[in-house]
């Protein structure tokens, strides 16, 4: 094995970091080693070697966009393989961490902070104590850090983690009866959303698809690709197909038995194999579309030779001309009676005489003729 080989080292709570080893003697899996830490030294075990460790280090993303040379320069190194006495010291520190966590929780209650202390981890040389906690909001724990530093006489680091990371550090037994996948073998915690459960037609009840951490089960990812690939062979639910029965709507599909449930408009539902459905659809075609209206081409006109007379069109048969009859005159009735008081009066017109005066009356200033 060449010098400068990359190794993956695992610590408590499946916390992984990557280190380089420049000595000629190779290291083996699960071998305890002493590594350089942020302040001092820590003890861990080899979890990946060779190309596997190099690939995982590349996918880690902690180095950002730096090149391989820059990442190797800032990568910490493995100091030496750990001795039996050093391993015994680390095991004793693991036992003392339960008491440290109890003291930290008491201090949190005294300071009335909205946080939950999940785990405590001593560095191998006891120069650093890391406390992991969960909280729903931002917490001001400066006074708590000073209190804990005065109590344990070391550097205190408080690190906030999520619900999945908490379950990974504490471990436990899932509903399947086995240890949590995140705490036993799952290398990375991928986000899980409801679309994964919908693709598998699972119940969307959170109590049935959530794990002890309160988040969606990590195992929902395991069969997601299988469901996606299998459903490509089936028609989408809700699609209308033209089969031997007629237009039928796809109600549901069964990817394990290769069956499709259909229902026609106003008819009963039926379940048929996928192969039979493909045969009916291929024979009957897709959903029928409106047939275009048939048009008859007009007859071709006969060609005329120059100088020939135009053929006469056939005369239409004479049709009798029908006109609407004139309305009958109204029946003679009694003459209208004259209005009371005699004949109707005629409008009189004033006539002017020459020299003035009123028509029909004596002139002003004259006496009537007797």
RODO-2510 file (C-alpha; in nm, 4 decimals, decimal comma):
residues 370
     n   res          X          Y          Z
     1     x     0,0000     0,0000     0,0000
     2     x     0,1415     0,3323    -0,1024
     3     x     0,2266     0,6128     0,1358
     4     x    -0,0302     0,8819     0,1994
     5     x    -0,3201     0,6373     0,1803
     6     x    -0,6636     0,7627     0,2865
     7     x    -0,8414     0,5857     0,5719
     8     x    -1,1895     0,6291     0,7133
     9     x    -1,1956     0,6306     1,0947
    10     x    -1,5191     0,5880     1,2909
    11     x    -1,5834     0,7294     1,6361
    12     x    -1,8733     0,7122     1,8770
    13     x    -2,2202     0,7499     1,7293
    14     x    -2,1052     0,6448     1,3776
    15     x    -1,9217     0,9738     1,3345
    16     x    -1,6775     0,9289     1,0456
    17     x    -1,3723     1,1315     0,9486
    18     x    -1,0929     1,0783     0,6971
    19     x    -0,7214     1,0698     0,7761
    20     x    -0,3981     0,9930     0,5921
    21     x    -0,1402     0,7330     0,6894
    22     x     0,2111     0,7746     0,5531
    23     x     0,3860     0,4793     0,7225
    24     x     0,4741     0,1769     0,5059
    25     x     0,2881    -0,0706     0,7314
    26     x    -0,0778    -0,0925     0,6213
    27     x    -0,3664    -0,0693     0,8632
    28     x    -0,6540    -0,3168     0,8762
    29     x    -1,0276    -0,2836     0,9202
    30     x    -1,1575    -0,2283     1,2767
    31     x    -0,8055    -0,1626     1,4013
    32     x    -0,7944     0,1010     1,6818
    33     x    -0,5754     0,4015     1,5999
    34     x    -0,4778     0,7328     1,7586
    35     x    -0,5457     1,0302     1,5305
    36     x    -0,4888     1,4040     1,5396
    37     x    -0,7934     1,5931     1,6665
    38     x    -0,8815     1,9616     1,6746
    39     x    -0,7143     1,9995     2,0140
    40     x    -0,5078     1,7002     2,1113
    41     x    -0,5615     1,3391     2,0090
    42     x    -0,8563     1,1037     1,9804
    43     x    -0,9091     0,7287     1,9439
    44     x    -1,1137     0,5627     1,6721
    45     x    -1,1327     0,2477     1,4585
    46     x    -1,0635     0,1961     1,0883
    47     x    -1,3927     0,1568     0,8979
    48     x    -1,2802     0,1772     0,5320
    49     x    -0,9486     0,1370     0,3508
    50     x    -0,8109     0,1696    -0,0017
    51     x    -1,0267     0,2843    -0,2899
    52     x    -1,3449     0,2541    -0,0836
    53     x    -1,2201     0,5103     0,1668
    54     x    -1,0961     0,7395    -0,1103
    55     x    -1,4339     0,7270    -0,2874
    56     x    -1,6250     0,7991     0,0325
    57     x    -1,3891     1,0842     0,1110
    58     x    -1,4579     1,2351    -0,2321
    59     x    -1,8362     1,2109    -0,1813
    60     x    -1,8129     1,3574     0,1678
    61     x    -1,8043     1,7156     0,0403
    62     x    -1,6393     1,8578     0,3528
    63     x    -1,3455     1,9794     0,1461
    64     x    -1,5745     2,1773    -0,0829
    65     x    -1,4431     2,2508    -0,4320
    66     x    -1,0781     2,2137    -0,3351
    67     x    -0,8543     1,9964    -0,5457
    68     x    -0,7089     1,6654    -0,4405
    69     x    -0,3749     1,8209    -0,3423
    70     x    -0,5388     2,0901    -0,1278
    71     x    -0,7681     1,8362     0,0384
    72     x    -0,4749     1,6060     0,1164
    73     x    -0,2782     1,8966     0,2662
    74     x    -0,5521     1,9888     0,5127
    75     x    -0,6433     1,6292     0,5956
    76     x    -0,5369     1,5201     0,9435
    77     x    -0,3123     1,2202     0,9920
    78     x    -0,3155     0,8961     1,1840
    79     x    -0,0500     0,9128     1,4572
    80     x    -0,0100     0,5440     1,5405
    81     x    -0,2004     0,2240     1,6083
    82     x    -0,3567     0,2247     1,9552
    83     x    -0,2299    -0,0036     2,2316
    84     x    -0,4398    -0,2199     2,4578
    85     x    -0,4064     0,0258     2,7484
    86     x    -0,5225     0,3153     2,5316
    87     x    -0,8258     0,1175     2,4207
    88     x    -0,9069     0,0415     2,7852
    89     x    -0,8896     0,4144     2,8673
    90     x    -1,1318     0,4935     2,5850
    91     x    -1,3773     0,2290     2,7073
    92     x    -1,3691     0,3777     3,0575
    93     x    -1,4481     0,7201     2,9135
    94     x    -1,7522     0,5716     2,7368
    95     x    -1,8851     0,4552     3,0719
    96     x    -1,8324     0,7946     3,2344
    97     x    -2,0251     0,9748     2,9616
    98     x    -2,3623     0,8661     3,1033
    99     x    -2,2894     1,0540     3,4252
   100     x    -2,1727     1,3583     3,2264
   101     x    -2,4979     1,3620     3,0293
   102     x    -2,7014     1,3481     3,3509
   103     x    -2,5129     1,6478     3,4950
   104     x    -2,5576     1,8431     3,1701
   105     x    -2,9339     1,7848     3,1723
   106     x    -2,9576     1,9128     3,5306
   107     x    -2,7708     2,2291     3,4343
   108     x    -3,0041     2,2792     3,1377
   109     x    -3,3085     2,2641     3,3656
   110     x    -3,1478     2,5113     3,6054
   111     x    -3,0886     2,7607     3,3218
   112     x    -3,4394     2,6937     3,1857
   113     x    -3,3219     2,6384     2,8267
   114     x    -3,5520     2,4882     2,5563
   115     x    -3,3098     2,2117     2,4549
   116     x    -3,2632     1,8389     2,5069
   117     x    -2,9172     1,6953     2,5716
   118     x    -2,8923     1,3776     2,3651
   119     x    -2,5409     1,2463     2,4156
   120     x    -2,1982     1,3324     2,5524
   121     x    -1,8606     1,2362     2,4037
   122     x    -1,5201     1,2695     2,5659
   123     x    -1,2109     1,3141     2,3543
   124     x    -0,9568     1,0428     2,4274
   125     x    -0,7109     1,2800     2,6000
   126     x    -1,0003     1,4527     2,7898
   127     x    -0,9053     1,7925     2,6496
   128     x    -1,2486     1,8361     2,4964
   129     x    -1,6073     1,7400     2,5861
   130     x    -1,8745     1,7503     2,3148
   131     x    -2,2423     1,7633     2,4085
   132     x    -2,5015     1,6862     2,1390
   133     x    -2,8494     1,8359     2,1748
   134     x    -3,1726     1,8892     1,9850
   135     x    -3,3868     2,2025     1,9905
   136     x    -3,6772     2,3475     1,7932
   137     x    -3,5349     2,6985     1,7905
   138     x    -3,2141     2,8930     1,8446
   139     x    -3,0784     2,8613     2,2000
   140     x    -2,8475     3,1004     2,3817
   141     x    -2,6334     2,8604     2,5869
   142     x    -2,3358     3,0823     2,6702
   143     x    -2,4032     3,0746     3,0432
   144     x    -2,4481     2,6986     3,0256
   145     x    -2,1074     2,6550     2,8593
   146     x    -1,9357     2,8575     3,1306
   147     x    -2,1105     2,6558     3,3992
   148     x    -2,0107     2,3214     3,2454
   149     x    -1,6514     2,4341     3,1837
   150     x    -1,6183     2,5237     3,5528
   151     x    -1,7660     2,1848     3,6459
   152     x    -1,5523     1,9574     3,4201
   153     x    -1,2398     2,1789     3,3782
   154     x    -1,2100     2,1214     3,0037
   155     x    -1,3170     2,2745     2,6751
   156     x    -1,6935     2,2399     2,6188
   157     x    -1,8533     2,2204     2,2739
   158     x    -2,2307     2,2124     2,2239
   159     x    -2,3390     2,0735     1,8861
   160     x    -2,6993     2,0793     1,7641
   161     x    -2,8195     1,7759     1,5659
   162     x    -3,1436     1,6660     1,4014
   163     x    -3,3919     1,3960     1,4952
   164     x    -3,2395     1,1399     1,2563
   165     x    -2,8880     1,2009     1,3895
   166     x    -3,0197     1,1639     1,7437
   167     x    -3,1662     0,8217     1,6639
   168     x    -2,8408     0,7276     1,4934
   169     x    -2,6312     0,8096     1,8006
   170     x    -2,8632     0,6524     2,0579
   171     x    -2,9639     0,3500     1,8426
   172     x    -3,2617     0,1282     1,9264
   173     x    -3,4955    -0,1375     1,7879
   174     x    -3,7313    -0,0574     1,5033
   175     x    -4,0760    -0,1978     1,4255
   176     x    -3,9107    -0,4720     1,2200
   177     x    -3,7462    -0,6082     1,5362
   178     x    -3,3945    -0,5181     1,4298
   179     x    -3,1554    -0,2384     1,5194
   180     x    -3,2011     0,0954     1,3464
   181     x    -3,0522     0,0921     0,9966
   182     x    -2,9008     0,4365     1,0589
   183     x    -2,7236     0,3086     1,3714
   184     x    -2,6153    -0,0316     1,2374
   185     x    -2,5095    -0,0186     0,8733
   186     x    -2,6616     0,2755     0,6797
   187     x    -2,3638     0,4900     0,5738
   188     x    -2,5536     0,8095     0,4817
   189     x    -2,8824     0,9602     0,5944
   190     x    -3,0758     1,0671     0,2862
   191     x    -3,3846     1,2908     0,3127
   192     x    -3,7179     1,1114     0,2748
   193     x    -4,0322     1,2929     0,1535
   194     x    -4,3954     1,1966     0,1021
   195     x    -4,3509     1,1386    -0,2714
   196     x    -4,1621     0,8172    -0,1889
   197     x    -4,4594     0,6873     0,0132
   198     x    -4,7100     0,7925    -0,2546
   199     x    -4,5166     0,6062    -0,5244
   200     x    -4,5505     0,2854    -0,3191
   201     x    -4,9237     0,3444    -0,2459
   202     x    -4,8594     0,3417     0,1265
   203     x    -5,0885     0,4922     0,3843
   204     x    -5,0106     0,8591     0,4395
   205     x    -5,0841     0,8245     0,8103
   206     x    -4,7694     0,9598     0,9853
   207     x    -4,8032     0,7048     1,2644
   208     x    -4,7630     0,4179     1,0162
   209     x    -4,4786     0,5456     0,7985
   210     x    -4,2692     0,7268     1,0615
   211     x    -3,9897     0,5852     1,2712
   212     x    -3,9153     0,6295     1,6416
   213     x    -3,7377     0,9559     1,5605
   214     x    -4,0664     1,1057     1,4355
   215     x    -3,9438     1,1330     1,0751
   216     x    -4,0328     0,9203     0,7730
   217     x    -3,8773     0,5733     0,7738
   218     x    -3,5356     0,5513     0,6102
   219     x    -3,6284     0,2112     0,4628
   220     x    -3,8832     0,3744     0,2306
   221     x    -3,5915     0,4477    -0,0006
   222     x    -3,4919     0,0846    -0,0418
   223     x    -3,7710    -0,0200    -0,2817
   224     x    -3,8458     0,3167    -0,4367
   225     x    -3,6474     0,2485    -0,7559
   226     x    -3,8209    -0,0887    -0,7976
   227     x    -4,1653     0,0723    -0,7842
   228     x    -4,0658     0,3436    -1,0307
   229     x    -3,9306     0,0936    -1,2835
   230     x    -4,2261    -0,1454    -1,2452
   231     x    -4,4916     0,1213    -1,2918
   232     x    -4,3525     0,2169    -1,6304
   233     x    -4,5090    -0,1010    -1,7736
   234     x    -4,8584    -0,0045    -1,6564
   235     x    -5,0910     0,2739    -1,7737
   236     x    -5,1344     0,5665    -1,5388
   237     x    -5,4237     0,5587    -1,2993
   238     x    -5,7123     0,7737    -1,4165
   239     x    -5,6311     0,7322    -1,7859
   240     x    -5,9151     0,6371    -2,0241
   241     x    -5,8391     0,3465    -2,2588
   242     x    -6,0358     0,2078    -2,5528
   243     x    -6,0682    -0,1681    -2,5026
   244     x    -6,2979    -0,4402    -2,6367
   245     x    -6,5647    -0,3280    -2,3897
   246     x    -6,5395     0,0379    -2,4853
   247     x    -6,3967     0,3372    -2,3083
   248     x    -6,2717     0,2289    -1,9655
   249     x    -6,0943     0,4215    -1,6925
   250     x    -5,7917     0,2763    -1,5092
   251     x    -5,8790     0,2559    -1,1389
   252     x    -5,5717     0,0821    -0,9936
   253     x    -5,2737    -0,1339    -1,0881
   254     x    -5,1141    -0,4307    -0,9091
   255     x    -4,7467    -0,4488    -0,9985
   256     x    -4,6923    -0,7745    -0,8071
   257     x    -4,9708    -0,9735    -0,9801
   258     x    -4,9534    -0,7862    -1,3116
   259     x    -5,3205    -0,6930    -1,2988
   260     x    -5,5164    -0,3789    -1,3863
   261     x    -5,8602    -0,2781    -1,2574
   262     x    -6,0818    -0,0978    -1,5112
   263     x    -6,4315     0,0463    -1,5054
   264     x    -6,6510     0,1594    -1,7926
   265     x    -6,8902     0,4517    -1,7749
   266     x    -7,1989     0,3336    -1,5916
   267     x    -7,0679    -0,0232    -1,5768
   268     x    -6,9108    -0,2542    -1,3223
   269     x    -6,5375    -0,2720    -1,2543
   270     x    -6,3299    -0,5603    -1,3851
   271     x    -5,9752    -0,6798    -1,3167
   272     x    -5,7723    -0,8270    -1,6033
   273     x    -5,4057    -0,9236    -1,6521
   274     x    -5,1720    -0,6659    -1,7991
   275     x    -5,1003    -0,8860    -2,1037
   276     x    -5,4720    -0,9063    -2,1860
   277     x    -5,5078    -0,5293    -2,1513
   278     x    -5,2166    -0,4681    -2,3886
   279     x    -5,3781    -0,7028    -2,6420
   280     x    -5,7157    -0,5292    -2,6208
   281     x    -5,5635    -0,1825    -2,6471
   282     x    -5,3435    -0,2851    -2,9403
   283     x    -5,6424    -0,4353    -3,1201
   284     x    -5,8903    -0,1608    -3,0451
   285     x    -5,6514     0,1324    -3,0539
   286     x    -5,6527     0,4304    -2,8297
   287     x    -5,9583     0,6230    -2,7199
   288     x    -6,1783     0,6933    -3,0246
   289     x    -6,1634     1,0380    -3,1699
   290     x    -6,4317     1,2223    -3,3659
   291     x    -6,4296     1,0952    -3,7250
   292     x    -6,3828     1,3680    -3,9858
   293     x    -6,6850     1,4493    -4,2005
   294     x    -6,6755     1,2745    -4,5384
   295     x    -6,6892     1,5083    -4,8379
   296     x    -6,7806     1,4050    -5,1932
   297     x    -6,5742     1,5643    -5,4656
   298     x    -6,7813     1,7510    -5,7279
   299     x    -6,8009     1,5796    -6,0676
   300     x    -6,5416     1,6889    -6,3182
   301     x    -6,6629     1,9222    -6,5910
   302     x    -6,6417     1,7830    -6,9443
   303     x    -6,3718     1,9391    -7,1539
   304     x    -6,4771     2,1582    -7,4488
   305     x    -6,3056     2,1755    -7,7808
   306     x    -6,2471     2,5217    -7,9282
   307     x    -6,5414     2,6409    -8,1386
   308     x    -6,7842     2,3911    -7,9953
   309     x    -7,1047     2,5211    -7,8496
   310     x    -7,1618     2,5000    -7,4767
   311     x    -7,3947     2,2137    -7,3908
   312     x    -7,7329     2,3322    -7,2840
   313     x    -7,8274     2,2795    -6,9231
   314     x    -8,1358     2,0734    -6,8584
   315     x    -8,4372     2,2954    -6,8022
   316     x    -8,5956     2,2820    -6,4632
   317     x    -8,9538     2,1622    -6,4532
   318     x    -9,2084     2,4445    -6,4407
   319     x    -9,3530     2,4895    -6,0984
   320     x    -9,6895     2,6573    -6,0443
   321     x    -9,6504     2,9993    -5,9054
   322     x    -9,8130     3,0282    -5,5696
   323     x    -9,8893     3,3692    -5,4325
   324     x   -10,0429     3,4432    -5,0968
   325     x   -10,4145     3,5200    -5,1238
   326     x   -10,5260     3,8790    -5,0645
   327     x   -10,6973     3,9304    -4,7327
   328     x   -11,0817     3,9408    -4,7490
   329     x   -11,2437     4,2856    -4,7054
   330     x   -11,4041     4,3381    -4,3684
   331     x   -11,7791     4,2753    -4,3430
   332     x   -11,9982     4,5909    -4,3605
   333     x   -12,1211     4,6958    -4,0208
   334     x   -12,3520     4,9643    -3,8866
   335     x   -12,2512     5,3217    -3,9465
   336     x   -12,1106     5,5066    -3,6518
   337     x   -12,3612     5,7109    -3,4605
   338     x   -12,3145     6,0906    -3,4620
   339     x   -12,1917     6,2479    -3,1452
   340     x   -12,4400     6,4083    -2,9114
   341     x   -12,5274     6,7724    -2,9982
   342     x   -12,5647     6,7483    -3,3716
   343     x   -12,3175     6,7326    -3,6519
   344     x   -11,9567     6,7880    -3,5763
   345     x   -11,8519     7,1461    -3,5768
   346     x   -11,6178     7,2767    -3,8388
   347     x   -11,3303     7,4924    -3,7520
   348     x   -11,4057     7,8449    -3,8363
   349     x   -11,1529     8,0627    -3,9956
   350     x   -11,1248     8,4298    -3,9229
   351     x   -11,1477     8,6268    -4,2356
   352     x   -11,0107     8,9694    -4,2524
   353     x   -11,2017     9,2342    -4,4336
   354     x   -11,0423     9,5081    -4,6119
   355     x   -11,0150     9,7949    -4,3728
   356     x   -11,0225     9,5745    -4,0659
   357     x   -11,2998     9,4501    -3,8462
   358     x   -11,4084     9,1132    -3,7284
   359     x   -11,5548     8,8756    -3,9711
   360     x   -11,9248     8,8219    -3,9258
   361     x   -11,9750     9,1137    -3,6852
   362     x   -12,0300     9,4897    -3,7003
   363     x   -11,7412     9,7166    -3,7327
   364     x   -11,6342     9,8929    -3,4211
   365     x   -11,8120    10,2206    -3,3619
   366     x   -12,1111    10,1420    -3,5943
   367     x   -12,4590    10,0500    -3,5018
   368     x   -12,6280     9,7420    -3,6298
   369     x   -12,8516     9,7744    -3,9307
   370     x   -13,2142     9,7301    -3,8436
***
